[in-house]
């Protein structure tokens, strides 16, 4: 698996839900499960909304009102992006031919350590 990066057009298409070529599986895996995946997810989730935010700025009215419309849109988009992040990540992994249950190795190790600690404390068998 090569770690080739998508070009800007491919990245925008990927941000809008398109599948990347199989040669970019390593990049997709790092993008969706690597360190700082949350920041990358939030940036990627805002891309489809950029045209809408630009249209909001073209509405008639004072600048503060148009800016408030954009701010409200950004806050709502970020909220729903965070709420549905796991489902979105699983779907992107599946769409790109990777297992849906992949997760960040550090998060997996922390979760397993927490589960083991719970088992030791409460499941004495």
LINFEN-V121657 format. One record per residue. N is the residue number from 1. NEAR is the number of other ideal C-beta (glycine too) atoms within 10 Angstrom. D_CENTER is the distance of its C-alpha to the mean C-alpha in Angstrom with 1 decimal. Layout:
BEGIN
n: <N | N>
near: <NEAR | NEAR>
d_center: <D_CENTER | D_CENTER>
END
This chain:
BEGIN
n: <1 | 2 | 3 | 4 | 5 | 6 | 7 | 8 | 9 | 10 | 11 | 12 | 13 | 14 | 15 | 16 | 17 | 18 | 19 | 20 | 21 | 22 | 23 | 24 | 25 | 26 | 27 | 28 | 29 | 30 | 31 | 32 | 33 | 34 | 35 | 36 | 37 | 38 | 39 | 40 | 41 | 42 | 43 | 44 | 45 | 46 | 47 | 48 | 49 | 50 | 51 | 52 | 53 | 54 | 55 | 56 | 57 | 58 | 59 | 60 | 61 | 62 | 63 | 64 | 65 | 66 | 67 | 68 | 69 | 70 | 71 | 72 | 73 | 74 | 75 | 76 | 77 | 78 | 79 | 80 | 81 | 82 | 83 | 84 | 85 | 86 | 87 | 88 | 89 | 90 | 91 | 92 | 93 | 94 | 95 | 96 | 97 | 98 | 99 | 100 | 101 | 102 | 103 | 104 | 105 | 106 | 107 | 108 | 109 | 110 | 111 | 112 | 113 | 114 | 115 | 116 | 117 | 118 | 119 | 120 | 121 | 122 | 123 | 124 | 125>
near: <11 | 11 | 11 | 13 | 14 | 18 | 9 | 8 | 8 | 14 | 17 | 15 | 15 | 21 | 17 | 10 | 11 | 13 | 14 | 21 | 13 | 11 | 11 | 21 | 18 | 13 | 21 | 22 | 17 | 16 | 22 | 21 | 18 | 13 | 12 | 10 | 18 | 11 | 9 | 15 | 19 | 14 | 11 | 20 | 18 | 16 | 14 | 13 | 17 | 11 | 9 | 12 | 16 | 10 | 11 | 19 | 11 | 7 | 10 | 6 | 9 | 8 | 8 | 8 | 11 | 16 | 12 | 13 | 17 | 17 | 12 | 11 | 15 | 14 | 10 | 11 | 17 | 14 | 10 | 12 | 17 | 14 | 10 | 12 | 15 | 12 | 10 | 18 | 18 | 17 | 13 | 20 | 20 | 13 | 15 | 20 | 11 | 16 | 9 | 13 | 9 | 14 | 15 | 16 | 11 | 11 | 12 | 13 | 10 | 11 | 12 | 10 | 10 | 10 | 10 | 10 | 10 | 10 | 11 | 9 | 8 | 7 | 7 | 6 | 3>
d_center: <21.8 | 21.5 | 18.8 | 19.2 | 16.7 | 16.1 | 18.2 | 17.1 | 17.8 | 16.0 | 12.8 | 13.2 | 14.0 | 10.9 | 8.7 | 11.1 | 10.8 | 13.5 | 14.3 | 15.1 | 18.5 | 19.3 | 20.3 | 16.8 | 15.8 | 16.0 | 13.7 | 11.0 | 11.8 | 11.6 | 8.3 | 6.7 | 9.4 | 11.2 | 12.1 | 10.1 | 6.7 | 6.2 | 7.6 | 6.0 | 2.5 | 5.7 | 7.6 | 6.1 | 6.3 | 9.7 | 11.1 | 12.5 | 14.1 | 16.0 | 19.0 | 19.4 | 19.4 | 22.0 | 24.0 | 24.1 | 25.6 | 28.3 | 29.6 | 33.0 | 33.6 | 33.4 | 30.6 | 29.7 | 29.2 | 27.0 | 24.9 | 24.7 | 23.5 | 20.6 | 19.9 | 20.0 | 17.6 | 15.1 | 15.6 | 15.3 | 12.1 | 10.5 | 12.3 | 11.2 | 7.5 | 8.1 | 10.7 | 9.0 | 5.8 | 8.1 | 9.5 | 6.7 | 6.0 | 9.8 | 10.5 | 8.9 | 10.8 | 13.8 | 13.9 | 14.1 | 16.8 | 15.4 | 16.1 | 13.7 | 14.6 | 13.6 | 12.4 | 12.8 | 16.6 | 17.3 | 15.6 | 17.5 | 20.7 | 20.5 | 20.1 | 22.9 | 25.1 | 24.7 | 25.6 | 28.5 | 29.7 | 29.6 | 31.6 | 34.1 | 34.7 | 34.9 | 35.6 | 38.8 | 40.2>
END
